[in-house]
């Protein structure tokens, strides 16, 4: 659907209507792209007054060099480690759990789905104390995950949103395809990997984008787990830089740009599957 038809402007004609459309579109572009352009310019700029946000006099990489001196690239690497292993674990758990919920019939399935919905409604702040207690000493095993990468990765391995999205998508896959594969002699796992999973690539794109964003923006979990500043992820580092009076606005914007780029790259990487997944969901819904 065209943007102007959505706003009811498609039927408008004449110079005045064209002028109003131009002003409206320009205002929308400024509102959405203005902050990004300002971030990009000042991140590469030498700001004359580091205590104020202003246009730079020249362009350089000094802000990124100073950010590197404050271990921003180490925090970026930590974020990549957490999001890489965390997203991989989350997608594996999501596809297998969704297959069980979509194809297997067992007692209490409704309760399981309800519990997943409940976990999505509980704010992170509510579970800080119980989560820190569990990570401090895992029940039965007695292993301490505080101060480890595993403590940041394992709690995000299962996300109710991803499981529910995959479950609803797998329910739309025709059962006849699986039955035909079984008649041809394919086992359950072979049917899952060769038939069901390829058909679910749009949904995998959706949970990939949302999962990456959710893990990349994690603040509470790394704050609980990290016992040393070298274990910080980028969101915690940004908060630390923001409260440091010696850090100029240019360094903070450079770090913010480094935090923003991976999310954009992840969306572009999954863009085709993401849009197909949203479109499929809209048509089926």
ChimeraX commands (.cxc) that place a marker at each C-alpha (Angstrom):
marker #1 position 0.00,0.00,0.00 radius 0.5
marker #1 position 1.32,3.42,-0.95 radius 0.5
marker #1 position 2.16,5.89,1.83 radius 0.5
marker #1 position 0.03,8.72,0.43 radius 0.5
marker #1 position -3.00,6.48,0.00 radius 0.5
marker #1 position -2.61,5.37,3.61 radius 0.5
marker #1 position -2.79,8.99,4.73 radius 0.5
marker #1 position -5.71,9.70,2.40 radius 0.5
marker #1 position -3.65,12.03,0.19 radius 0.5
marker #1 position -3.74,10.03,-3.04 radius 0.5
marker #1 position -6.90,11.71,-4.28 radius 0.5
marker #1 position -5.54,15.20,-3.64 radius 0.5
marker #1 position -4.50,17.13,-6.75 radius 0.5
marker #1 position -3.15,20.58,-7.55 radius 0.5
marker #1 position -0.09,22.65,-6.59 radius 0.5
marker #1 position -1.24,23.11,-2.99 radius 0.5
marker #1 position -1.64,19.37,-2.48 radius 0.5
marker #1 position 1.80,18.67,-3.97 radius 0.5
marker #1 position 3.34,21.31,-1.70 radius 0.5
marker #1 position 1.66,19.86,1.39 radius 0.5
marker #1 position 2.81,16.36,0.45 radius 0.5
marker #1 position 6.37,17.57,-0.03 radius 0.5
marker #1 position 6.39,19.34,3.34 radius 0.5
marker #1 position 4.87,16.33,5.07 radius 0.5
marker #1 position 7.35,13.86,3.54 radius 0.5
marker #1 position 10.27,16.15,4.30 radius 0.5
marker #1 position 9.16,16.48,7.92 radius 0.5
marker #1 position 8.90,12.70,8.25 radius 0.5
marker #1 position 12.37,12.20,6.76 radius 0.5
marker #1 position 13.85,14.84,9.10 radius 0.5
marker #1 position 12.20,13.34,12.18 radius 0.5
marker #1 position 13.39,9.79,11.46 radius 0.5
marker #1 position 16.72,10.37,9.70 radius 0.5
marker #1 position 17.78,13.57,11.45 radius 0.5
marker #1 position 19.08,11.90,14.62 radius 0.5
marker #1 position 20.88,9.22,12.59 radius 0.5
marker #1 position 22.57,11.80,10.38 radius 0.5
marker #1 position 23.57,13.82,13.44 radius 0.5
marker #1 position 24.98,10.69,15.06 radius 0.5
marker #1 position 26.97,9.78,11.96 radius 0.5
marker #1 position 28.40,13.29,11.42 radius 0.5
marker #1 position 29.41,13.91,15.02 radius 0.5
marker #1 position 30.83,10.41,15.49 radius 0.5
marker #1 position 33.39,11.12,12.74 radius 0.5
marker #1 position 33.78,14.78,13.62 radius 0.5
marker #1 position 36.15,16.75,15.78 radius 0.5
marker #1 position 33.66,18.56,18.02 radius 0.5
marker #1 position 35.05,21.96,19.09 radius 0.5
marker #1 position 33.47,21.84,22.55 radius 0.5
marker #1 position 33.35,18.25,23.90 radius 0.5
marker #1 position 30.79,19.23,26.55 radius 0.5
marker #1 position 28.20,20.41,23.99 radius 0.5
marker #1 position 26.50,18.83,21.00 radius 0.5
marker #1 position 27.48,20.88,17.93 radius 0.5
marker #1 position 28.55,20.51,14.32 radius 0.5
marker #1 position 32.19,19.42,13.93 radius 0.5
marker #1 position 34.88,21.61,12.41 radius 0.5
marker #1 position 36.55,18.68,10.64 radius 0.5
marker #1 position 36.24,14.93,10.24 radius 0.5
marker #1 position 38.58,12.35,11.71 radius 0.5
marker #1 position 38.71,9.01,13.52 radius 0.5
marker #1 position 39.86,10.53,16.81 radius 0.5
marker #1 position 36.57,9.74,18.54 radius 0.5
marker #1 position 36.89,6.04,17.66 radius 0.5
marker #1 position 40.55,6.03,18.76 radius 0.5
marker #1 position 39.59,7.52,22.11 radius 0.5
marker #1 position 36.72,5.06,22.37 radius 0.5
marker #1 position 39.18,2.24,21.77 radius 0.5
marker #1 position 41.40,3.60,24.52 radius 0.5
marker #1 position 38.42,3.24,26.85 radius 0.5
marker #1 position 37.99,-0.44,25.86 radius 0.5
marker #1 position 34.87,0.14,23.75 radius 0.5
marker #1 position 36.10,-2.38,21.17 radius 0.5
marker #1 position 36.57,-4.97,23.93 radius 0.5
marker #1 position 32.99,-4.37,25.03 radius 0.5
marker #1 position 31.90,-4.66,21.40 radius 0.5
marker #1 position 33.65,-8.02,21.15 radius 0.5
marker #1 position 31.93,-9.17,24.35 radius 0.5
marker #1 position 28.58,-8.20,22.85 radius 0.5
marker #1 position 29.33,-10.16,19.67 radius 0.5
marker #1 position 30.26,-13.24,21.70 radius 0.5
marker #1 position 27.06,-13.08,23.76 radius 0.5
marker #1 position 24.77,-12.35,20.82 radius 0.5
marker #1 position 26.44,-14.92,18.57 radius 0.5
marker #1 position 26.20,-17.90,20.89 radius 0.5
marker #1 position 22.98,-16.65,22.51 radius 0.5
marker #1 position 21.14,-16.23,19.21 radius 0.5
marker #1 position 22.35,-19.61,17.96 radius 0.5
marker #1 position 21.15,-21.31,21.14 radius 0.5
marker #1 position 17.88,-19.40,21.09 radius 0.5
marker #1 position 17.06,-20.34,17.49 radius 0.5
marker #1 position 17.91,-24.01,18.08 radius 0.5
marker #1 position 15.68,-24.15,21.16 radius 0.5
marker #1 position 12.92,-22.25,19.37 radius 0.5
marker #1 position 12.69,-24.51,16.31 radius 0.5
marker #1 position 12.72,-27.76,18.30 radius 0.5
marker #1 position 10.30,-26.49,20.94 radius 0.5
marker #1 position 8.00,-25.13,18.23 radius 0.5
marker #1 position 8.04,-28.47,16.41 radius 0.5
marker #1 position 7.01,-30.26,19.60 radius 0.5
marker #1 position 4.19,-27.78,20.26 radius 0.5
marker #1 position 3.00,-27.73,16.65 radius 0.5
marker #1 position 3.11,-31.46,15.86 radius 0.5
marker #1 position 3.07,-33.38,19.14 radius 0.5
marker #1 position -0.03,-33.76,21.26 radius 0.5
marker #1 position 0.62,-34.08,24.98 radius 0.5
marker #1 position -1.17,-33.33,28.20 radius 0.5
marker #1 position -0.59,-29.84,29.55 radius 0.5
marker #1 position 0.33,-28.25,26.21 radius 0.5
marker #1 position -2.08,-25.37,26.83 radius 0.5
marker #1 position -0.44,-24.74,30.19 radius 0.5
marker #1 position 2.99,-24.64,28.54 radius 0.5
marker #1 position 1.81,-22.06,26.00 radius 0.5
marker #1 position 0.21,-20.01,28.78 radius 0.5
marker #1 position 3.44,-20.03,30.78 radius 0.5
marker #1 position 5.32,-18.77,27.73 radius 0.5
marker #1 position 2.92,-15.88,27.41 radius 0.5
marker #1 position 3.35,-15.10,31.10 radius 0.5
marker #1 position 7.14,-14.96,30.75 radius 0.5
marker #1 position 6.72,-12.34,28.01 radius 0.5
marker #1 position 4.59,-10.16,30.30 radius 0.5
marker #1 position 6.98,-10.13,33.28 radius 0.5
marker #1 position 9.41,-7.17,33.29 radius 0.5
marker #1 position 13.09,-8.00,33.60 radius 0.5
marker #1 position 13.38,-5.91,36.75 radius 0.5
marker #1 position 11.00,-8.26,38.59 radius 0.5
marker #1 position 13.25,-11.30,38.15 radius 0.5
marker #1 position 16.58,-9.64,39.02 radius 0.5
marker #1 position 16.86,-11.12,42.50 radius 0.5
marker #1 position 15.71,-14.69,41.71 radius 0.5
marker #1 position 17.80,-14.73,38.53 radius 0.5
marker #1 position 20.93,-13.59,40.36 radius 0.5
marker #1 position 20.31,-16.25,43.02 radius 0.5
marker #1 position 19.97,-19.00,40.40 radius 0.5
marker #1 position 23.04,-17.86,38.48 radius 0.5
marker #1 position 24.99,-17.61,41.71 radius 0.5
marker #1 position 24.50,-21.34,42.25 radius 0.5
marker #1 position 22.57,-23.50,39.81 radius 0.5
marker #1 position 20.13,-25.84,41.57 radius 0.5
marker #1 position 21.21,-29.50,41.73 radius 0.5
marker #1 position 24.43,-28.82,39.80 radius 0.5
marker #1 position 25.83,-26.21,42.17 radius 0.5
marker #1 position 27.75,-24.42,39.41 radius 0.5
marker #1 position 28.32,-20.67,39.69 radius 0.5
marker #1 position 27.66,-18.76,36.46 radius 0.5
marker #1 position 28.21,-15.25,37.81 radius 0.5
marker #1 position 31.25,-13.77,36.11 radius 0.5
marker #1 position 31.09,-16.06,33.04 radius 0.5
marker #1 position 29.88,-15.73,29.46 radius 0.5
marker #1 position 27.64,-18.74,30.05 radius 0.5
marker #1 position 25.75,-16.73,32.64 radius 0.5
marker #1 position 24.88,-14.16,29.97 radius 0.5
marker #1 position 24.03,-16.73,27.29 radius 0.5
marker #1 position 22.05,-19.54,28.93 radius 0.5
marker #1 position 19.20,-17.41,30.37 radius 0.5
marker #1 position 18.39,-16.04,26.90 radius 0.5
marker #1 position 18.51,-19.48,25.25 radius 0.5
marker #1 position 14.72,-19.80,25.42 radius 0.5
marker #1 position 12.50,-16.84,24.49 radius 0.5
marker #1 position 8.73,-17.20,24.49 radius 0.5
marker #1 position 8.24,-14.84,21.57 radius 0.5
marker #1 position 10.48,-16.84,19.22 radius 0.5
marker #1 position 8.92,-20.14,20.25 radius 0.5
marker #1 position 5.37,-18.86,19.73 radius 0.5
marker #1 position 6.19,-17.36,16.32 radius 0.5
marker #1 position 7.79,-20.62,15.12 radius 0.5
marker #1 position 4.93,-22.67,16.58 radius 0.5
marker #1 position 2.24,-20.74,14.73 radius 0.5
marker #1 position 4.23,-20.88,11.51 radius 0.5
marker #1 position 4.86,-24.62,11.75 radius 0.5
marker #1 position 1.16,-25.24,12.31 radius 0.5
marker #1 position 0.56,-23.84,8.82 radius 0.5
marker #1 position 2.92,-26.35,7.19 radius 0.5
marker #1 position 0.72,-29.07,5.62 radius 0.5
marker #1 position 0.86,-32.35,7.48 radius 0.5
marker #1 position 0.49,-34.15,4.13 radius 0.5
marker #1 position 4.07,-33.23,3.28 radius 0.5
marker #1 position 5.35,-35.08,6.33 radius 0.5
marker #1 position 3.13,-38.06,5.64 radius 0.5
marker #1 position 4.42,-38.28,2.06 radius 0.5
marker #1 position 8.01,-38.14,3.34 radius 0.5
marker #1 position 7.35,-40.92,5.82 radius 0.5
marker #1 position 5.82,-43.07,3.07 radius 0.5
marker #1 position 9.05,-42.58,1.11 radius 0.5
marker #1 position 10.99,-43.90,4.09 radius 0.5
marker #1 position 12.20,-40.66,5.66 radius 0.5
marker #1 position 12.54,-40.63,9.43 radius 0.5
marker #1 position 11.21,-37.92,11.69 radius 0.5
marker #1 position 14.48,-35.99,11.99 radius 0.5
marker #1 position 15.13,-36.17,8.25 radius 0.5
marker #1 position 11.60,-34.92,7.59 radius 0.5
marker #1 position 12.15,-32.09,10.04 radius 0.5
marker #1 position 15.45,-30.91,8.54 radius 0.5
marker #1 position 14.65,-31.44,4.83 radius 0.5
marker #1 position 10.99,-30.42,4.65 radius 0.5
marker #1 position 9.70,-28.48,7.66 radius 0.5
marker #1 position 12.74,-26.35,8.45 radius 0.5
marker #1 position 13.28,-25.06,4.86 radius 0.5
marker #1 position 9.62,-24.04,4.68 radius 0.5
marker #1 position 10.04,-22.09,7.92 radius 0.5
marker #1 position 12.86,-19.86,6.68 radius 0.5
marker #1 position 10.65,-16.73,6.70 radius 0.5
marker #1 position 9.79,-17.34,10.36 radius 0.5
marker #1 position 13.46,-18.02,11.12 radius 0.5
marker #1 position 14.26,-14.62,9.61 radius 0.5
marker #1 position 11.69,-12.98,11.88 radius 0.5
marker #1 position 12.95,-14.58,15.08 radius 0.5
marker #1 position 16.53,-13.95,13.95 radius 0.5
marker #1 position 16.00,-10.20,13.67 radius 0.5
marker #1 position 13.96,-9.87,16.85 radius 0.5
marker #1 position 16.22,-12.26,18.75 radius 0.5
marker #1 position 19.37,-10.39,17.71 radius 0.5
marker #1 position 17.84,-7.08,18.79 radius 0.5
marker #1 position 16.65,-8.49,22.11 radius 0.5
marker #1 position 20.03,-10.00,22.98 radius 0.5
marker #1 position 22.07,-7.06,21.68 radius 0.5
marker #1 position 20.09,-4.61,23.83 radius 0.5
marker #1 position 20.35,-6.70,27.00 radius 0.5
marker #1 position 21.31,-4.53,29.95 radius 0.5
marker #1 position 20.01,-6.14,33.14 radius 0.5
marker #1 position 21.45,-9.62,32.55 radius 0.5
marker #1 position 25.07,-8.56,31.80 radius 0.5
marker #1 position 24.83,-6.11,34.70 radius 0.5
marker #1 position 24.00,-9.00,37.04 radius 0.5
marker #1 position 26.54,-11.45,35.64 radius 0.5
marker #1 position 29.59,-9.25,34.96 radius 0.5
marker #1 position 31.90,-9.06,37.96 radius 0.5
marker #1 position 34.66,-7.19,36.16 radius 0.5
marker #1 position 34.55,-4.25,33.75 radius 0.5
marker #1 position 36.34,-6.35,31.10 radius 0.5
marker #1 position 33.19,-8.53,30.94 radius 0.5
marker #1 position 30.86,-5.63,30.17 radius 0.5
marker #1 position 28.80,-5.60,27.01 radius 0.5
marker #1 position 28.30,-2.45,24.96 radius 0.5
marker #1 position 24.98,-1.29,26.55 radius 0.5
marker #1 position 26.61,-1.25,30.00 radius 0.5
marker #1 position 29.68,0.49,28.58 radius 0.5
marker #1 position 27.50,3.21,27.03 radius 0.5
marker #1 position 25.91,3.88,30.41 radius 0.5
marker #1 position 29.36,4.09,31.98 radius 0.5
marker #1 position 30.63,6.47,29.29 radius 0.5
marker #1 position 27.53,8.62,29.67 radius 0.5
marker #1 position 28.20,9.10,33.38 radius 0.5
marker #1 position 31.94,9.80,32.88 radius 0.5
marker #1 position 32.47,13.56,32.86 radius 0.5
marker #1 position 35.86,13.20,31.14 radius 0.5
marker #1 position 34.31,11.58,28.06 radius 0.5
marker #1 position 33.28,14.02,25.34 radius 0.5
marker #1 position 30.10,13.81,23.35 radius 0.5
marker #1 position 32.05,12.76,20.25 radius 0.5
marker #1 position 33.42,9.63,21.94 radius 0.5
marker #1 position 29.97,8.76,23.27 radius 0.5
marker #1 position 28.45,9.15,19.80 radius 0.5
marker #1 position 31.18,7.01,18.26 radius 0.5
marker #1 position 30.41,4.25,20.75 radius 0.5
marker #1 position 26.70,4.68,20.07 radius 0.5
marker #1 position 27.32,4.29,16.34 radius 0.5
marker #1 position 29.22,1.06,16.99 radius 0.5
marker #1 position 26.25,-0.15,19.03 radius 0.5
marker #1 position 23.76,0.78,16.29 radius 0.5
marker #1 position 25.48,-0.67,13.22 radius 0.5
marker #1 position 25.21,-4.40,14.11 radius 0.5
marker #1 position 21.41,-4.15,14.47 radius 0.5
marker #1 position 21.15,-2.53,11.05 radius 0.5
marker #1 position 23.43,-5.14,9.49 radius 0.5
marker #1 position 21.42,-7.95,11.11 radius 0.5
marker #1 position 18.17,-6.56,9.69 radius 0.5
marker #1 position 19.67,-6.22,6.21 radius 0.5
marker #1 position 21.02,-9.77,6.41 radius 0.5
marker #1 position 17.61,-11.21,7.33 radius 0.5
marker #1 position 15.57,-8.62,5.42 radius 0.5
marker #1 position 14.16,-10.91,2.73 radius 0.5
marker #1 position 13.16,-13.66,5.15 radius 0.5
marker #1 position 11.94,-11.07,7.67 radius 0.5
marker #1 position 9.58,-9.40,5.19 radius 0.5
marker #1 position 8.40,-12.76,3.87 radius 0.5
marker #1 position 7.70,-13.89,7.41 radius 0.5
marker #1 position 5.68,-10.79,8.22 radius 0.5
marker #1 position 3.77,-11.03,4.94 radius 0.5
marker #1 position 3.04,-14.73,5.46 radius 0.5
marker #1 position 1.81,-14.04,8.96 radius 0.5
marker #1 position -0.46,-11.28,7.73 radius 0.5
marker #1 position -1.94,-13.42,4.95 radius 0.5
marker #1 position -2.44,-16.45,7.20 radius 0.5
marker #1 position -3.82,-14.36,10.01 radius 0.5
marker link #1:1,2 radius 0.2
marker link #1:2,3 radius 0.2
marker link #1:3,4 radius 0.2
marker link #1:4,5 radius 0.2
marker link #1:5,6 radius 0.2
marker link #1:6,7 radius 0.2
marker link #1:7,8 radius 0.2
marker link #1:8,9 radius 0.2
marker link #1:9,10 radius 0.2
marker link #1:10,11 radius 0.2
marker link #1:11,12 radius 0.2
marker link #1:12,13 radius 0.2
marker link #1:13,14 radius 0.2
marker link #1:14,15 radius 0.2
marker link #1:15,16 radius 0.2
marker link #1:16,17 radius 0.2
marker link #1:17,18 radius 0.2
marker link #1:18,19 radius 0.2
marker link #1:19,20 radius 0.2
marker link #1:20,21 radius 0.2
marker link #1:21,22 radius 0.2
marker link #1:22,23 radius 0.2
marker link #1:23,24 radius 0.2
marker link #1:24,25 radius 0.2
marker link #1:25,26 radius 0.2
marker link #1:26,27 radius 0.2
marker link #1:27,28 radius 0.2
marker link #1:28,29 radius 0.2
marker link #1:29,30 radius 0.2
marker link #1:30,31 radius 0.2
marker link #1:31,32 radius 0.2
marker link #1:32,33 radius 0.2
marker link #1:33,34 radius 0.2
marker link #1:34,35 radius 0.2
marker link #1:35,36 radius 0.2
marker link #1:36,37 radius 0.2
marker link #1:37,38 radius 0.2
marker link #1:38,39 radius 0.2
marker link #1:39,40 radius 0.2
marker link #1:40,41 radius 0.2
marker link #1:41,42 radius 0.2
marker link #1:42,43 radius 0.2
marker link #1:43,44 radius 0.2
marker link #1:44,45 radius 0.2
marker link #1:45,46 radius 0.2
marker link #1:46,47 radius 0.2
marker link #1:47,48 radius 0.2
marker link #1:48,49 radius 0.2
marker link #1:49,50 radius 0.2
marker link #1:50,51 radius 0.2
marker link #1:51,52 radius 0.2
marker link #1:52,53 radius 0.2
marker link #1:53,54 radius 0.2
marker link #1:54,55 radius 0.2
marker link #1:55,56 radius 0.2
marker link #1:56,57 radius 0.2
marker link #1:57,58 radius 0.2
marker link #1:58,59 radius 0.2
marker link #1:59,60 radius 0.2
marker link #1:60,61 radius 0.2
marker link #1:61,62 radius 0.2
marker link #1:62,63 radius 0.2
marker link #1:63,64 radius 0.2
marker link #1:64,65 radius 0.2
marker link #1:65,66 radius 0.2
marker link #1:66,67 radius 0.2
marker link #1:67,68 radius 0.2
marker link #1:68,69 radius 0.2
marker link #1:69,70 radius 0.2
marker link #1:70,71 radius 0.2
marker link #1:71,72 radius 0.2
marker link #1:72,73 radius 0.2
marker link #1:73,74 radius 0.2
marker link #1:74,75 radius 0.2
marker link #1:75,76 radius 0.2
marker link #1:76,77 radius 0.2
marker link #1:77,78 radius 0.2
marker link #1:78,79 radius 0.2
marker link #1:79,80 radius 0.2
marker link #1:80,81 radius 0.2
marker link #1:81,82 radius 0.2
marker link #1:82,83 radius 0.2
marker link #1:83,84 radius 0.2
marker link #1:84,85 radius 0.2
marker link #1:85,86 radius 0.2
marker link #1:86,87 radius 0.2
marker link #1:87,88 radius 0.2
marker link #1:88,89 radius 0.2
marker link #1:89,90 radius 0.2
marker link #1:90,91 radius 0.2
marker link #1:91,92 radius 0.2
marker link #1:92,93 radius 0.2
marker link #1:93,94 radius 0.2
marker link #1:94,95 radius 0.2
marker link #1:95,96 radius 0.2
marker link #1:96,97 radius 0.2
marker link #1:97,98 radius 0.2
marker link #1:98,99 radius 0.2
marker link #1:99,100 radius 0.2
marker link #1:100,101 radius 0.2
marker link #1:101,102 radius 0.2
marker link #1:102,103 radius 0.2
marker link #1:103,104 radius 0.2
marker link #1:104,105 radius 0.2
marker link #1:105,106 radius 0.2
marker link #1:106,107 radius 0.2
marker link #1:107,108 radius 0.2
marker link #1:108,109 radius 0.2
marker link #1:109,110 radius 0.2
marker link #1:110,111 radius 0.2
marker link #1:111,112 radius 0.2
marker link #1:112,113 radius 0.2
marker link #1:113,114 radius 0.2
marker link #1:114,115 radius 0.2
marker link #1:115,116 radius 0.2
marker link #1:116,117 radius 0.2
marker link #1:117,118 radius 0.2
marker link #1:118,119 radius 0.2
marker link #1:119,120 radius 0.2
marker link #1:120,121 radius 0.2
marker link #1:121,122 radius 0.2
marker link #1:122,123 radius 0.2
marker link #1:123,124 radius 0.2
marker link #1:124,125 radius 0.2
marker link #1:125,126 radius 0.2
marker link #1:126,127 radius 0.2
marker link #1:127,128 radius 0.2
marker link #1:128,129 radius 0.2
marker link #1:129,130 radius 0.2
marker link #1:130,131 radius 0.2
marker link #1:131,132 radius 0.2
marker link #1:132,133 radius 0.2
marker link #1:133,134 radius 0.2
marker link #1:134,135 radius 0.2
marker link #1:135,136 radius 0.2
marker link #1:136,137 radius 0.2
marker link #1:137,138 radius 0.2
marker link #1:138,139 radius 0.2
marker link #1:139,140 radius 0.2
marker link #1:140,141 radius 0.2
marker link #1:141,142 radius 0.2
marker link #1:142,143 radius 0.2
marker link #1:143,144 radius 0.2
marker link #1:144,145 radius 0.2
marker link #1:145,146 radius 0.2
marker link #1:146,147 radius 0.2
marker link #1:147,148 radius 0.2
marker link #1:148,149 radius 0.2
marker link #1:149,150 radius 0.2
marker link #1:150,151 radius 0.2
marker link #1:151,152 radius 0.2
marker link #1:152,153 radius 0.2
marker link #1:153,154 radius 0.2
marker link #1:154,155 radius 0.2
marker link #1:155,156 radius 0.2
marker link #1:156,157 radius 0.2
marker link #1:157,158 radius 0.2
marker link #1:158,159 radius 0.2
marker link #1:159,160 radius 0.2
marker link #1:160,161 radius 0.2
marker link #1:161,162 radius 0.2
marker link #1:162,163 radius 0.2
marker link #1:163,164 radius 0.2
marker link #1:164,165 radius 0.2
marker link #1:165,166 radius 0.2
marker link #1:166,167 radius 0.2
marker link #1:167,168 radius 0.2
marker link #1:168,169 radius 0.2
marker link #1:169,170 radius 0.2
marker link #1:170,171 radius 0.2
marker link #1:171,172 radius 0.2
marker link #1:172,173 radius 0.2
marker link #1:173,174 radius 0.2
marker link #1:174,175 radius 0.2
marker link #1:175,176 radius 0.2
marker link #1:176,177 radius 0.2
marker link #1:177,178 radius 0.2
marker link #1:178,179 radius 0.2
marker link #1:179,180 radius 0.2
marker link #1:180,181 radius 0.2
marker link #1:181,182 radius 0.2
marker link #1:182,183 radius 0.2
marker link #1:183,184 radius 0.2
marker link #1:184,185 radius 0.2
marker link #1:185,186 radius 0.2
marker link #1:186,187 radius 0.2
marker link #1:187,188 radius 0.2
marker link #1:188,189 radius 0.2
marker link #1:189,190 radius 0.2
marker link #1:190,191 radius 0.2
marker link #1:191,192 radius 0.2
marker link #1:192,193 radius 0.2
marker link #1:193,194 radius 0.2
marker link #1:194,195 radius 0.2
marker link #1:195,196 radius 0.2
marker link #1:196,197 radius 0.2
marker link #1:197,198 radius 0.2
marker link #1:198,199 radius 0.2
marker link #1:199,200 radius 0.2
marker link #1:200,201 radius 0.2
marker link #1:201,202 radius 0.2
marker link #1:202,203 radius 0.2
marker link #1:203,204 radius 0.2
marker link #1:204,205 radius 0.2
marker link #1:205,206 radius 0.2
marker link #1:206,207 radius 0.2
marker link #1:207,208 radius 0.2
marker link #1:208,209 radius 0.2
marker link #1:209,210 radius 0.2
marker link #1:210,211 radius 0.2
marker link #1:211,212 radius 0.2
marker link #1:212,213 radius 0.2
marker link #1:213,214 radius 0.2
marker link #1:214,215 radius 0.2
marker link #1:215,216 radius 0.2
marker link #1:216,217 radius 0.2
marker link #1:217,218 radius 0.2
marker link #1:218,219 radius 0.2
marker link #1:219,220 radius 0.2
marker link #1:220,221 radius 0.2
marker link #1:221,222 radius 0.2
marker link #1:222,223 radius 0.2
marker link #1:223,224 radius 0.2
marker link #1:224,225 radius 0.2
marker link #1:225,226 radius 0.2
marker link #1:226,227 radius 0.2
marker link #1:227,228 radius 0.2
marker link #1:228,229 radius 0.2
marker link #1:229,230 radius 0.2
marker link #1:230,231 radius 0.2
marker link #1:231,232 radius 0.2
marker link #1:232,233 radius 0.2
marker link #1:233,234 radius 0.2
marker link #1:234,235 radius 0.2
marker link #1:235,236 radius 0.2
marker link #1:236,237 radius 0.2
marker link #1:237,238 radius 0.2
marker link #1:238,239 radius 0.2
marker link #1:239,240 radius 0.2
marker link #1:240,241 radius 0.2
marker link #1:241,242 radius 0.2
marker link #1:242,243 radius 0.2
marker link #1:243,244 radius 0.2
marker link #1:244,245 radius 0.2
marker link #1:245,246 radius 0.2
marker link #1:246,247 radius 0.2
marker link #1:247,248 radius 0.2
marker link #1:248,249 radius 0.2
marker link #1:249,250 radius 0.2
marker link #1:250,251 radius 0.2
marker link #1:251,252 radius 0.2
marker link #1:252,253 radius 0.2
marker link #1:253,254 radius 0.2
marker link #1:254,255 radius 0.2
marker link #1:255,256 radius 0.2
marker link #1:256,257 radius 0.2
marker link #1:257,258 radius 0.2
marker link #1:258,259 radius 0.2
marker link #1:259,260 radius 0.2
marker link #1:260,261 radius 0.2
marker link #1:261,262 radius 0.2
marker link #1:262,263 radius 0.2
marker link #1:263,264 radius 0.2
marker link #1:264,265 radius 0.2
marker link #1:265,266 radius 0.2
marker link #1:266,267 radius 0.2
marker link #1:267,268 radius 0.2
marker link #1:268,269 radius 0.2
marker link #1:269,270 radius 0.2
marker link #1:270,271 radius 0.2
marker link #1:271,272 radius 0.2
marker link #1:272,273 radius 0.2
marker link #1:273,274 radius 0.2
marker link #1:274,275 radius 0.2
marker link #1:275,276 radius 0.2
marker link #1:276,277 radius 0.2
marker link #1:277,278 radius 0.2
marker link #1:278,279 radius 0.2
marker link #1:279,280 radius 0.2
marker link #1:280,281 radius 0.2
marker link #1:281,282 radius 0.2
marker link #1:282,283 radius 0.2
marker link #1:283,284 radius 0.2
marker link #1:284,285 radius 0.2
view
